Amino acid sequence: FGYTAPEDGIPDHPKGAGGLKGYFDWYSREGLKVRLQGVPAEKHDAYEARLNEEIDIINSMGFPAYMLIVAEFINWSKDNGIPVGPGRGSAAGTLVAFAMRITDIDPIIYGLLFERFLNPERVSMPDIDVDFCQDRREEAIEHVRQKYGSEYVSQIITYGTLKAKAALKDVARV
């Protein structure tokens, strides 16, 4: 596929694009236009139909602000030379994330399912896993703190347990 977003990313938000849902809709559609530059024209209708479905579900479940915030800090990082992973987990299955430069994986080419990311039948918070370069990760976190307020920013860590049998197996393997 080999398509890379242009240096300037998504165009600036025009006046009159509307409120939160209008801006989310506009941002997604403009981003898709940029991404479609690397896709044969005969496939554009399928992309636009899928984007419409995803936008409708994200709006109906109340998550456009979440998508815009994630897009903002990921694109800020990319635009400031902080390496960001291409995307992984269920978010890689959403065309909206691809259009907004949250991920760099085209879910249509790889047959990835949006329903793994967000499903109206299973109401749960969407989860976007983000991988930042370890050396400049703190810059991205500081940007989010300054932009949204440190009282609204936290980091998540996962703890695991290693039981005796598993610990012995791991030591023996080494």
GUNU-131418 format. One line per field, with one value per residue: residue in one letter; x, y negated, z of N, C-alpha, C in turn. Coordinates in pm, 1 decimal. Each point is the difference from the previous one (the first is absolute). Example, Ala and Ser with C-alpha at 12.3 -4.5 7.8 and 13.67 -1.06 7.14 Angstrom:
<atoms>
rest = (A/S)
n_east = (1319.0/-35.0)
n_north = (569.0/-105.0)
n_up = (780.0/-72.0)
ca_east = (-89.0/82.0)
ca_north = (-119.0/-119.0)
ca_up = (0.0/6.0)
c_east = (90.0/-77.0)
c_north = (-120.0/-109.0)
c_up = (0.0/73.0)
</atoms>
This chain:
<atoms>
rest = (F/G/Y/T/A/P/E/D/G/I/P/D/H/P/K/G/A/G/G/L/K/G/Y/F/D/W/Y/S/R/E/G/L/K/V/R/L/Q/G/V/P/A/E/K/H/D/A/Y/E/A/R/L/N/E/E/I/D/I/I/N/S/M/G/F/P/A/Y/M/L/I/V/A/E/F/I/N/W/S/K/D/N/G/I/P/V/G/P/G/R/G/S/A/A/G/T/L/V/A/F/A/M/R/I/T/D/I/D/P/I/I/Y/G/L/L/F/E/R/F/L/N/P/E/R/V/S/M/P/D/I/D/V/D/F/C/Q/D/R/R/E/E/A/I/E/H/V/R/Q/K/Y/G/S/E/Y/V/S/Q/I/I/T/Y/G/T/L/K/A/K/A/A/L/K/D/V/A/R/V)
n_east = (84.8/87.0/-122.8/53.8/-51.5/-49.2/106.7/-90.1/-17.6/-90.7/-77.1/19.9/-60.6/-91.0/-21.0/-97.8/102.5/-48.3/-79.8/-2.6/-124.9/-27.9/75.9/-49.5/-119.9/20.7/54.7/-95.7/-90.3/52.0/11.6/-123.2/-32.2/73.1/-57.3/-109.9/91.4/14.0/-130.5/-9.7/-36.8/8.2/88.7/-3.9/-97.0/74.1/104.1/-65.0/-49.9/116.6/56.2/-101.9/11.4/131.0/-10.8/-98.9/73.7/111.9/-72.3/-65.0/124.7/12.3/73.2/-65.5/-25.4/-23.2/-61.7/-61.7/-15.5/-28.7/-79.3/-44.1/8.7/-59.8/-85.3/-19.6/-0.7/-77.8/-75.4/29.8/-5.1/-104.3/81.3/-103.6/-36.2/-5.7/-13.3/-74.5/-35.6/-111.8/73.7/83.2/-115.0/32.3/-81.6/-83.3/54.7/-14.2/-122.7/-8.1/73.4/-99.5/-37.4/92.9/-98.5/-5.8/-110.9/-25.7/120.8/6.2/-118.1/41.0/-52.8/-85.0/-81.9/125.3/-2.7/-112.8/-83.5/-105.5/19.7/123.5/-74.0/113.0/82.2/15.9/91.1/77.3/70.6/81.0/87.4/63.2/89.3/69.9/88.2/-113.2/-30.8/90.1/55.5/-41.9/39.6/110.6/-0.3/-36.0/94.4/81.8/-36.0/-6.8/113.8/100.7/-103.2/6.3/128.8/-2.9/89.6/-12.9/6.8/49.9/-46.5/97.7/-45.3/101.4/-75.1/16.2/-99.1/-66.2/31.6/-21.7/-109.5/-25.4/34.2/-68.8/-88.7/26.4)
n_north = (118.3/-15.3/-30.6/-121.5/-43.3/-106.9/-76.2/-69.0/129.8/-6.7/-50.4/-129.5/-4.7/9.8/-129.7/20.0/76.2/-82.2/61.8/67.8/38.7/-126.5/-39.4/95.2/-26.2/-132.7/14.4/89.3/-78.2/-107.8/68.1/47.1/-124.7/-33.6/90.7/-42.7/-93.2/95.8/-18.7/108.3/-86.2/117.4/-18.3/-124.3/48.6/108.7/-79.8/-74.2/112.4/57.8/-110.8/-7.6/131.6/-11.3/-106.6/63.4/108.2/-60.6/-69.3/107.5/46.0/-121.9/46.3/-99.7/-48.9/123.4/20.6/-115.5/30.4/127.2/-40.3/-89.6/81.2/93.1/-81.4/-56.5/120.8/50.3/-109.3/43.2/96.2/20.3/104.3/35.7/105.7/93.7/56.1/37.6/123.0/-15.0/-102.3/98.6/38.8/-122.1/-21.0/-37.0/94.8/76.1/-45.7/11.3/93.1/58.0/71.3/82.2/73.5/29.7/-14.2/-70.8/-41.6/-8.4/-47.6/-108.4/42.7/-94.1/104.3/32.9/-115.8/-4.6/48.4/-48.4/126.7/-44.3/-71.8/-43.8/-57.9/-70.7/82.0/-107.6/105.7/-78.0/17.1/-64.8/-70.2/94.0/-40.4/-12.0/110.2/-44.0/-32.4/115.6/61.2/-72.1/25.8/123.1/0.6/-62.1/82.7/109.2/-31.3/-15.9/-69.2/-7.9/7.4/125.3/78.7/98.1/83.5/107.8/53.0/85.1/119.7/40.4/106.4/76.1/72.2/-110.3/-46.2/119.2/5.0/-126.5/27.0/113.3/-72.3/-93.7)
n_up = (0.0/100.7/40.0/-5.5/115.7/-62.0/-16.1/-67.9/-22.7/95.0/-95.9/18.3/116.8/-97.2/-5.7/88.8/42.1/93.2/85.0/112.9/-21.6/-28.5/101.2/79.2/-50.2/9.3/118.6/26.6/-56.0/56.7/111.8/-23.3/-33.0/105.0/78.9/-60.7/19.9/91.0/-23.9/-77.0/-93.8/-60.3/94.5/-43.3/-77.9/-3.2/-17.3/-86.7/-49.3/10.2/-49.1/-84.9/-14.6/-6.2/-78.7/-62.2/5.8/-36.4/-87.1/-40.5/13.1/-54.5/-102.0/-62.6/120.5/39.3/-115.9/17.6/126.9/-24.6/-99.8/86.5/105.5/-72.0/-61.7/120.1/51.9/-95.1/10.2/122.5/-89.4/78.1/-11.5/-76.5/69.9/-93.8/117.7/100.7/23.6/67.4/40.2/-28.3/53.0/36.9/-101.0/96.7/74.7/-106.3/-20.2/133.4/-61.3/65.4/-105.6/-40.4/48.3/-127.1/75.4/-107.4/-22.3/132.7/-37.0/63.2/112.3/-34.6/-9.5/-24.7/-65.3/-66.5/90.0/-66.5/-33.9/6.2/81.1/-49.6/82.5/-111.9/-47.6/4.1/-37.2/69.7/-96.3/98.8/-69.4/58.7/-92.1/-72.5/62.5/86.0/-116.2/-48.3/110.0/-4.4/-129.9/28.2/93.1/-83.3/-94.5/77.1/61.6/84.1/51.4/-133.0/30.9/-40.4/52.0/-84.8/100.1/-53.9/110.0/-0.6/19.1/67.8/-20.3/106.2/-49.2/-33.0/121.4/49.1/-73.4/35.4/124.6/-6.7/-59.9/87.7)
ca_east = (-84.8/103.0/-43.3/36.9/-69.5/88.1/62.5/-88.6/-109.9/-138.1/-15.5/-58.4/-146.0/-58.4/-109.2/-131.2/-7.7/-95.1/42.7/83.7/-27.9/30.7/145.2/43.4/-40.2/85.2/138.3/7.9/-15.7/119.6/109.1/-17.8/40.0/145.9/38.9/-44.2/93.5/79.0/-92.1/-63.0/-128.5/-114.3/-23.8/-36.8/-137.2/0.7/59.4/-93.5/-112.5/48.9/21.5/-132.3/-48.3/79.6/-31.7/-132.6/9.3/78.1/-87.1/-114.7/47.1/52.5/145.6/77.9/101.8/109.9/76.8/67.5/109.7/107.1/58.9/76.9/132.9/81.1/46.1/97.7/124.8/55.0/41.2/116.9/110.1/1.3/-49.2/-120.6/-25.9/-100.1/-130.1/-13.7/-122.6/-127.3/-5.5/49.9/-112.3/-92.0/37.2/4.8/133.8/92.1/-23.6/43.7/142.8/22.9/72.2/50.4/-34.3/-125.8/-75.7/-69.9/97.7/29.8/-124.0/-16.2/-138.2/-30.5/-78.2/90.1/33.4/-119.6/-115.5/-118.7/-62.0/83.5/39.9/120.8/89.4/99.9/135.8/100.3/135.4/92.7/140.6/89.2/142.9/35.4/86.3/-71.9/-133.8/-33.7/-40.5/-139.9/-80.7/0.7/-90.6/-137.8/-21.7/-14.1/-117.1/-127.0/6.3/61.5/-98.1/-80.9/90.1/65.1/56.5/-52.4/99.0/-57.4/83.6/-25.1/55.7/78.5/-12.9/119.6/23.2/37.9/131.6/99.2/9.5/70.1/139.8/57.3/12.9/116.6)
ca_north = (-118.3/-101.9/-139.5/-75.0/-128.8/-112.1/-66.8/-91.3/73.3/-39.4/-146.2/-70.8/1.8/-123.6/-61.9/46.2/145.6/49.9/34.2/118.0/104.7/-54.5/-3.4/139.3/44.7/-69.6/46.4/136.7/-2.6/-62.9/96.2/107.7/-53.1/6.2/141.1/59.4/-35.6/119.8/111.9/-9.8/-71.0/92.0/49.1/-111.8/13.2/94.3/-71.7/-102.9/68.4/48.5/-116.7/-46.2/91.8/-18.3/-131.2/11.6/77.9/-77.2/-108.5/50.8/51.8/-111.8/-0.7/-83.7/-78.0/92.9/18.5/-126.0/-21.3/94.8/-46.0/-122.3/20.3/85.4/-81.6/-94.9/74.7/28.4/-125.8/-50.2/94.2/105.4/122.5/61.6/127.8/-6.5/40.0/141.5/28.1/-16.9/-129.2/18.8/39.9/-109.4/-89.9/-135.3/-18.0/-9.4/-129.2/-106.8/23.5/64.9/120.3/-3.1/130.2/-6.7/118.3/62.5/85.6/118.1/64.9/-14.9/-28.1/-113.3/49.1/34.6/-125.8/-61.5/78.3/-49.1/108.4/20.9/-135.9/-11.5/-107.8/43.1/-0.4/-22.8/22.1/-90.6/27.1/-112.8/21.6/-9.6/-115.6/-128.2/24.9/-102.6/-121.4/17.8/-5.6/-140.1/-73.0/30.5/-68.8/-144.2/-27.6/40.4/-18.6/116.8/69.4/87.3/90.4/104.4/110.2/129.3/107.0/130.8/86.1/142.9/81.1/114.2/102.0/81.3/94.7/-77.4/-58.6/108.3/30.7/-110.3/8.0/118.0/-31.9/-87.5)
ca_up = (0.0/-0.7/8.8/119.5/8.2/-32.0/114.5/69.9/63.2/-24.4/-12.6/113.8/14.0/-53.7/75.0/-42.5/-13.3/98.1/135.1/21.2/-99.3/-131.6/-14.0/-10.3/-133.4/-95.5/18.3/-52.7/-145.5/-58.0/15.3/-97.6/-130.9/-5.5/-5.9/-126.7/-107.4/-29.9/-23.9/-132.2/1.2/-0.6/136.0/86.4/50.6/112.7/112.4/46.4/65.2/129.9/85.1/43.1/104.2/121.4/56.3/61.4/124.7/97.7/45.6/76.0/128.6/76.8/8.5/-92.6/72.2/28.8/-122.9/-31.1/95.9/-33.3/-126.7/24.1/58.9/-86.8/-112.7/52.4/16.8/-132.9/-61.9/73.2/-15.7/101.8/-63.1/54.2/-66.2/-106.8/51.2/33.0/73.8/-69.2/-69.8/-135.9/-83.1/-29.6/-109.2/55.9/57.7/-112.6/-64.2/89.5/25.4/128.8/-40.8/-137.3/-57.2/-74.2/41.4/-112.5/-69.2/81.0/42.5/144.7/37.2/87.6/113.4/110.7/65.0/57.4/-38.9/70.8/76.7/118.8/34.5/82.0/-43.0/-97.5/52.7/-103.2/50.9/-67.8/28.3/-27.7/15.3/142.7/24.1/-4.3/52.8/99.8/-72.1/-40.5/122.8/45.0/-89.2/40.8/128.7/-23.7/-83.5/61.0/144.8/64.9/84.3/-84.9/-70.6/78.9/-76.9/42.5/2.1/27.6/82.1/-15.1/109.1/-43.3/104.6/20.5/-109.0/-118.5/26.4/-16.0/-142.8/-65.1/40.9/-67.1/-142.4/-13.9)
c_east = (88.4/-43.1/42.6/-71.7/97.0/51.5/-97.9/-123.4/-137.1/-8.0/-63.1/-151.9/-58.1/-108.8/-131.5/-11.0/-92.2/62.0/83.7/-23.0/32.1/149.9/55.4/-29.1/92.4/143.4/17.4/-5.2/120.5/119.3/-10.6/38.8/151.8/45.1/-36.7/89.6/84.2/-84.7/-61.7/-142.1/-119.7/-31.6/-50.6/-139.7/-7.2/57.3/-98.8/-120.4/40.9/20.4/-133.1/-55.2/73.9/-30.9/-134.0/5.6/75.2/-83.3/-112.6/40.9/69.4/150.8/73.3/108.5/121.5/88.7/78.5/117.9/116.7/69.4/88.5/138.3/87.0/54.2/98.7/135.8/65.7/54.6/121.0/113.1/11.0/-55.1/-118.4/-21.6/-112.0/-141.5/-1.5/-129.7/-123.4/-9.9/51.2/-112.5/-94.8/54.8/6.2/138.2/105.2/-13.3/53.2/148.9/26.5/78.1/48.0/-24.7/-136.6/-82.0/-72.7/93.7/20.2/-124.7/-24.2/-140.0/-12.6/-69.3/86.1/36.6/-119.9/-121.8/-121.4/-68.6/77.2/57.2/119.6/86.2/97.9/140.3/96.8/137.2/95.4/141.9/82.8/143.7/36.3/80.0/-76.8/-143.8/-44.6/-41.2/-147.0/-92.1/-7.9/-90.2/-145.9/-31.9/-24.1/-128.8/-131.3/-3.4/49.7/-97.9/-87.8/82.9/58.8/56.3/-52.9/112.5/-72.0/100.0/-38.2/58.6/73.8/-3.8/121.1/30.6/45.8/138.5/110.1/17.5/77.6/149.3/67.5/21.4/123.4/126.2)
c_north = (-123.3/-144.6/-60.8/-133.6/-112.4/-66.8/-86.2/68.1/-49.2/-153.2/-61.8/5.0/-130.7/-55.3/53.7/150.1/60.5/26.6/126.6/106.8/-47.6/-2.8/140.0/54.0/-60.9/54.3/139.0/0.3/-64.2/94.3/113.9/-47.1/9.2/144.5/63.5/-37.2/120.5/121.6/-16.1/-56.7/93.5/57.0/-109.1/12.5/93.2/-66.9/-101.3/62.1/48.7/-116.6/-52.2/86.3/-22.7/-133.5/5.2/73.6/-77.9/-115.7/51.1/52.3/-106.8/-9.3/-90.6/-81.1/86.1/15.8/-127.1/-25.8/92.7/-43.4/-122.1/31.8/94.0/-81.1/-106.8/69.7/27.1/-126.7/-62.1/101.9/106.1/126.4/60.9/129.7/-11.3/34.3/149.2/17.5/-30.1/-131.9/11.0/39.2/-112.8/-92.7/-144.1/-26.3/-13.6/-136.7/-115.3/7.6/50.8/128.6/-19.1/133.0/-12.0/125.2/69.9/93.8/130.7/70.2/-8.2/-50.7/-117.5/46.9/45.3/-124.2/-58.1/72.7/-46.2/106.3/30.2/-135.8/4.3/-110.0/52.5/-17.5/-16.2/12.8/-87.1/33.2/-120.6/44.9/-22.2/-125.9/-131.8/11.8/-110.8/-131.3/7.9/-9.9/-143.1/-86.2/21.5/-68.5/-149.1/-33.1/24.0/-16.3/125.3/76.9/95.5/105.4/101.6/104.0/129.6/101.5/129.8/80.4/144.8/73.0/117.7/101.3/91.6/91.6/-73.0/-60.5/105.2/34.9/-107.9/2.7/116.7/-26.8/-87.0/79.7)
c_up = (0.0/9.0/132.6/-3.1/-35.3/127.0/78.9/59.2/-42.4/-11.9/124.6/-5.1/-53.9/90.5/-55.9/-17.1/105.4/135.1/0.9/-107.0/-141.0/-25.9/-16.0/-140.1/-105.7/3.9/-61.2/-152.3/-70.1/9.1/-99.5/-140.2/-16.9/-15.7/-134.4/-117.3/-40.8/-30.9/-139.1/8.5/4.8/139.1/94.7/58.3/121.4/125.3/58.0/69.9/138.7/95.7/52.8/113.1/131.3/67.3/71.1/133.6/106.9/55.0/88.8/137.4/83.6/10.3/-99.2/70.8/30.9/-123.3/-34.9/93.2/-32.1/-129.9/22.3/55.1/-82.7/-117.4/44.0/12.7/-134.8/-64.9/68.4/4.1/107.7/-64.7/76.7/-76.7/-102.2/45.9/27.6/77.5/-83.7/-76.4/-143.2/-95.5/-35.7/-108.2/48.4/59.1/-109.4/-67.6/84.6/34.9/140.6/-24.1/-143.2/-70.1/-66.3/32.5/-114.3/-75.0/76.2/53.8/149.9/32.8/96.4/128.3/117.7/80.5/73.7/-55.5/79.1/85.7/128.4/38.6/95.1/-60.0/-104.0/58.2/-116.1/65.3/-80.0/44.5/-42.9/14.7/147.2/30.5/8.8/50.2/94.9/-65.7/-41.0/121.9/51.1/-88.4/42.7/132.8/-20.5/-75.5/74.9/152.1/69.5/88.1/-80.4/-72.3/96.5/-95.5/58.4/-7.2/32.2/80.7/-24.9/119.0/-60.7/114.0/-1.4/-118.0/-126.3/17.1/-20.4/-148.2/-74.2/32.5/-70.8/-149.0/-22.6/16.9)
</atoms>
